[in-house]
Amino acid sequence: MISIDASPGSPTTEVAGVNRWRKSLHVRISAEAKDGAANEELVRFLSELLSVPRRDVTVIRGQRSTRKLVRVPGDPEIIASKLMEGL
């Protein structure tokens, strides 16, 4: 599970950093928070970044919030390493 603070409506979709206070990943999302577009972009981005099928990435909490909990299969250490590469 990955705790995410999402910022929809950004110019690009990217990992922006870590919110150590909330223990979450800050992700900027290029789609607007309308009709699930931002959630879909987040799922697309994470599946591509982590090399897992899109169907295996699921927003399990926070569909209508900027604070989300996302399920991604795989080894947590490898996932964390891939997410932190660009920082």
Rosetta constraint file for C-alpha pairs under 8 A:
AtomPair CA 1 CA 69 HARMONIC 6.50 0.50
AtomPair CA 1 CA 70 HARMONIC 5.49 0.50
AtomPair CA 1 CA 71 HARMONIC 4.56 0.50
AtomPair CA 1 CA 72 HARMONIC 6.16 0.50
AtomPair CA 2 CA 24 HARMONIC 7.29 0.50
AtomPair CA 2 CA 25 HARMONIC 7.55 0.50
AtomPair CA 2 CA 69 HARMONIC 5.66 0.50
AtomPair CA 2 CA 70 HARMONIC 5.10 0.50
AtomPair CA 2 CA 71 HARMONIC 6.41 0.50
AtomPair CA 2 CA 72 HARMONIC 7.42 0.50
AtomPair CA 3 CA 23 HARMONIC 7.21 0.50
AtomPair CA 3 CA 24 HARMONIC 4.72 0.50
AtomPair CA 3 CA 25 HARMONIC 6.21 0.50
AtomPair CA 3 CA 67 HARMONIC 7.37 0.50
AtomPair CA 3 CA 68 HARMONIC 5.85 0.50
AtomPair CA 3 CA 69 HARMONIC 4.68 0.50
AtomPair CA 3 CA 70 HARMONIC 6.48 0.50
AtomPair CA 4 CA 24 HARMONIC 5.10 0.50
AtomPair CA 4 CA 25 HARMONIC 4.71 0.50
AtomPair CA 4 CA 26 HARMONIC 5.83 0.50
AtomPair CA 4 CA 27 HARMONIC 6.79 0.50
AtomPair CA 4 CA 66 HARMONIC 7.83 0.50
AtomPair CA 4 CA 67 HARMONIC 5.75 0.50
AtomPair CA 4 CA 68 HARMONIC 5.04 0.50
AtomPair CA 4 CA 69 HARMONIC 6.16 0.50
AtomPair CA 4 CA 70 HARMONIC 7.40 0.50
AtomPair CA 5 CA 19 HARMONIC 7.99 0.50
AtomPair CA 5 CA 24 HARMONIC 6.34 0.50
AtomPair CA 5 CA 25 HARMONIC 5.97 0.50
AtomPair CA 5 CA 26 HARMONIC 4.72 0.50
AtomPair CA 5 CA 27 HARMONIC 6.22 0.50
AtomPair CA 5 CA 66 HARMONIC 5.59 0.50
AtomPair CA 5 CA 67 HARMONIC 4.69 0.50
AtomPair CA 5 CA 68 HARMONIC 6.41 0.50
AtomPair CA 6 CA 26 HARMONIC 5.97 0.50
AtomPair CA 6 CA 27 HARMONIC 5.01 0.50
AtomPair CA 6 CA 28 HARMONIC 5.89 0.50
AtomPair CA 6 CA 29 HARMONIC 6.78 0.50
AtomPair CA 6 CA 66 HARMONIC 4.81 0.50
AtomPair CA 6 CA 67 HARMONIC 6.29 0.50
AtomPair CA 6 CA 68 HARMONIC 7.36 0.50
AtomPair CA 7 CA 26 HARMONIC 7.60 0.50
AtomPair CA 7 CA 27 HARMONIC 6.26 0.50
AtomPair CA 7 CA 28 HARMONIC 4.68 0.50
AtomPair CA 7 CA 29 HARMONIC 5.74 0.50
AtomPair CA 7 CA 66 HARMONIC 6.64 0.50
AtomPair CA 8 CA 28 HARMONIC 6.11 0.50
AtomPair CA 8 CA 29 HARMONIC 4.55 0.50
AtomPair CA 8 CA 30 HARMONIC 6.05 0.50
AtomPair CA 8 CA 31 HARMONIC 5.85 0.50
AtomPair CA 8 CA 32 HARMONIC 5.31 0.50
AtomPair CA 8 CA 33 HARMONIC 5.86 0.50
AtomPair CA 8 CA 38 HARMONIC 6.11 0.50
AtomPair CA 8 CA 66 HARMONIC 7.98 0.50
AtomPair CA 9 CA 28 HARMONIC 7.80 0.50
AtomPair CA 9 CA 29 HARMONIC 6.08 0.50
AtomPair CA 9 CA 30 HARMONIC 5.08 0.50
AtomPair CA 9 CA 31 HARMONIC 5.29 0.50
AtomPair CA 9 CA 32 HARMONIC 4.63 0.50
AtomPair CA 9 CA 33 HARMONIC 7.20 0.50
AtomPair CA 10 CA 28 HARMONIC 5.82 0.50
AtomPair CA 10 CA 29 HARMONIC 5.48 0.50
AtomPair CA 10 CA 30 HARMONIC 4.62 0.50
AtomPair CA 10 CA 31 HARMONIC 7.22 0.50
AtomPair CA 11 CA 29 HARMONIC 7.69 0.50
AtomPair CA 11 CA 30 HARMONIC 5.34 0.50
AtomPair CA 12 CA 28 HARMONIC 6.82 0.50
AtomPair CA 12 CA 29 HARMONIC 6.26 0.50
AtomPair CA 12 CA 30 HARMONIC 4.76 0.50
AtomPair CA 13 CA 27 HARMONIC 7.15 0.50
AtomPair CA 13 CA 28 HARMONIC 5.15 0.50
AtomPair CA 13 CA 29 HARMONIC 4.29 0.50
AtomPair CA 13 CA 30 HARMONIC 4.95 0.50
AtomPair CA 13 CA 42 HARMONIC 7.94 0.50
AtomPair CA 13 CA 45 HARMONIC 7.29 0.50
AtomPair CA 14 CA 27 HARMONIC 5.73 0.50
AtomPair CA 14 CA 28 HARMONIC 5.31 0.50
AtomPair CA 14 CA 29 HARMONIC 6.75 0.50
AtomPair CA 15 CA 25 HARMONIC 7.36 0.50
AtomPair CA 15 CA 26 HARMONIC 6.12 0.50
AtomPair CA 15 CA 27 HARMONIC 4.51 0.50
AtomPair CA 15 CA 28 HARMONIC 6.33 0.50
AtomPair CA 15 CA 83 HARMONIC 7.24 0.50
AtomPair CA 15 CA 84 HARMONIC 7.98 0.50
AtomPair CA 15 CA 86 HARMONIC 7.34 0.50
AtomPair CA 15 CA 87 HARMONIC 7.57 0.50
AtomPair CA 16 CA 25 HARMONIC 7.79 0.50
AtomPair CA 16 CA 26 HARMONIC 5.35 0.50
AtomPair CA 16 CA 27 HARMONIC 5.38 0.50
AtomPair CA 16 CA 28 HARMONIC 6.30 0.50
AtomPair CA 16 CA 87 HARMONIC 7.42 0.50
AtomPair CA 17 CA 25 HARMONIC 6.13 0.50
AtomPair CA 17 CA 26 HARMONIC 5.17 0.50
AtomPair CA 17 CA 27 HARMONIC 7.26 0.50
AtomPair CA 17 CA 87 HARMONIC 6.63 0.50
AtomPair CA 18 CA 23 HARMONIC 7.23 0.50
AtomPair CA 18 CA 24 HARMONIC 5.90 0.50
AtomPair CA 18 CA 25 HARMONIC 4.59 0.50
AtomPair CA 18 CA 26 HARMONIC 5.52 0.50
AtomPair CA 19 CA 23 HARMONIC 5.62 0.50
AtomPair CA 19 CA 24 HARMONIC 5.22 0.50
AtomPair CA 19 CA 25 HARMONIC 6.03 0.50
AtomPair CA 19 CA 26 HARMONIC 6.43 0.50
AtomPair CA 20 CA 24 HARMONIC 6.64 0.50
AtomPair CA 29 CA 38 HARMONIC 6.43 0.50
AtomPair CA 29 CA 41 HARMONIC 6.90 0.50
AtomPair CA 29 CA 42 HARMONIC 6.63 0.50
AtomPair CA 30 CA 38 HARMONIC 7.44 0.50
AtomPair CA 30 CA 41 HARMONIC 7.51 0.50
AtomPair CA 31 CA 37 HARMONIC 5.90 0.50
AtomPair CA 31 CA 38 HARMONIC 4.84 0.50
AtomPair CA 31 CA 41 HARMONIC 6.42 0.50
AtomPair CA 32 CA 37 HARMONIC 6.28 0.50
AtomPair CA 32 CA 38 HARMONIC 5.54 0.50
AtomPair CA 33 CA 37 HARMONIC 6.05 0.50
AtomPair CA 33 CA 38 HARMONIC 4.99 0.50
AtomPair CA 33 CA 39 HARMONIC 7.68 0.50
AtomPair CA 34 CA 38 HARMONIC 6.99 0.50
AtomPair CA 36 CA 40 HARMONIC 6.22 0.50
AtomPair CA 36 CA 63 HARMONIC 7.65 0.50
AtomPair CA 37 CA 41 HARMONIC 6.17 0.50
AtomPair CA 38 CA 42 HARMONIC 6.11 0.50
AtomPair CA 39 CA 43 HARMONIC 6.20 0.50
AtomPair CA 39 CA 59 HARMONIC 7.38 0.50
AtomPair CA 39 CA 63 HARMONIC 6.90 0.50
AtomPair CA 40 CA 44 HARMONIC 6.14 0.50
AtomPair CA 41 CA 45 HARMONIC 6.00 0.50
AtomPair CA 42 CA 46 HARMONIC 6.09 0.50
AtomPair CA 43 CA 47 HARMONIC 6.02 0.50
AtomPair CA 43 CA 54 HARMONIC 6.56 0.50
AtomPair CA 43 CA 57 HARMONIC 5.95 0.50
AtomPair CA 43 CA 58 HARMONIC 6.97 0.50
AtomPair CA 43 CA 59 HARMONIC 7.61 0.50
AtomPair CA 44 CA 48 HARMONIC 6.17 0.50
AtomPair CA 44 CA 54 HARMONIC 6.24 0.50
AtomPair CA 45 CA 49 HARMONIC 6.00 0.50
AtomPair CA 46 CA 50 HARMONIC 5.82 0.50
AtomPair CA 46 CA 57 HARMONIC 7.42 0.50
AtomPair CA 47 CA 51 HARMONIC 5.58 0.50
AtomPair CA 47 CA 52 HARMONIC 4.93 0.50
AtomPair CA 47 CA 53 HARMONIC 5.87 0.50
AtomPair CA 47 CA 54 HARMONIC 5.19 0.50
AtomPair CA 47 CA 56 HARMONIC 7.92 0.50
AtomPair CA 47 CA 57 HARMONIC 6.41 0.50
AtomPair CA 48 CA 52 HARMONIC 6.73 0.50
AtomPair CA 48 CA 53 HARMONIC 7.93 0.50
AtomPair CA 48 CA 54 HARMONIC 7.84 0.50
AtomPair CA 49 CA 82 HARMONIC 7.31 0.50
AtomPair CA 49 CA 83 HARMONIC 7.55 0.50
AtomPair CA 50 CA 79 HARMONIC 6.62 0.50
AtomPair CA 50 CA 82 HARMONIC 6.52 0.50
AtomPair CA 50 CA 83 HARMONIC 7.63 0.50
AtomPair CA 52 CA 56 HARMONIC 6.84 0.50
AtomPair CA 52 CA 57 HARMONIC 7.64 0.50
AtomPair CA 52 CA 73 HARMONIC 7.72 0.50
AtomPair CA 53 CA 57 HARMONIC 7.21 0.50
AtomPair CA 56 CA 71 HARMONIC 7.81 0.50
AtomPair CA 56 CA 72 HARMONIC 6.41 0.50
AtomPair CA 56 CA 73 HARMONIC 6.75 0.50
AtomPair CA 57 CA 70 HARMONIC 6.96 0.50
AtomPair CA 57 CA 71 HARMONIC 5.73 0.50
AtomPair CA 57 CA 72 HARMONIC 4.97 0.50
AtomPair CA 57 CA 73 HARMONIC 7.42 0.50
AtomPair CA 58 CA 70 HARMONIC 5.53 0.50
AtomPair CA 58 CA 71 HARMONIC 5.15 0.50
AtomPair CA 58 CA 72 HARMONIC 6.88 0.50
AtomPair CA 59 CA 63 HARMONIC 6.60 0.50
AtomPair CA 59 CA 68 HARMONIC 6.84 0.50
AtomPair CA 59 CA 69 HARMONIC 5.97 0.50
AtomPair CA 59 CA 70 HARMONIC 4.41 0.50
AtomPair CA 59 CA 71 HARMONIC 6.41 0.50
AtomPair CA 60 CA 68 HARMONIC 7.62 0.50
AtomPair CA 60 CA 69 HARMONIC 5.76 0.50
AtomPair CA 60 CA 70 HARMONIC 5.68 0.50
AtomPair CA 60 CA 71 HARMONIC 6.68 0.50
AtomPair CA 61 CA 68 HARMONIC 5.51 0.50
AtomPair CA 61 CA 69 HARMONIC 5.04 0.50
AtomPair CA 61 CA 70 HARMONIC 7.13 0.50
AtomPair CA 62 CA 66 HARMONIC 6.87 0.50
AtomPair CA 62 CA 67 HARMONIC 5.77 0.50
AtomPair CA 62 CA 68 HARMONIC 4.37 0.50
AtomPair CA 62 CA 69 HARMONIC 6.50 0.50
AtomPair CA 63 CA 68 HARMONIC 6.90 0.50
AtomPair CA 74 CA 78 HARMONIC 7.54 0.50
AtomPair CA 74 CA 79 HARMONIC 6.93 0.50
AtomPair CA 75 CA 79 HARMONIC 6.23 0.50
AtomPair CA 76 CA 80 HARMONIC 6.04 0.50
AtomPair CA 77 CA 81 HARMONIC 6.13 0.50
AtomPair CA 78 CA 82 HARMONIC 6.24 0.50
AtomPair CA 79 CA 83 HARMONIC 6.18 0.50
AtomPair CA 80 CA 84 HARMONIC 6.14 0.50
AtomPair CA 81 CA 85 HARMONIC 6.21 0.50
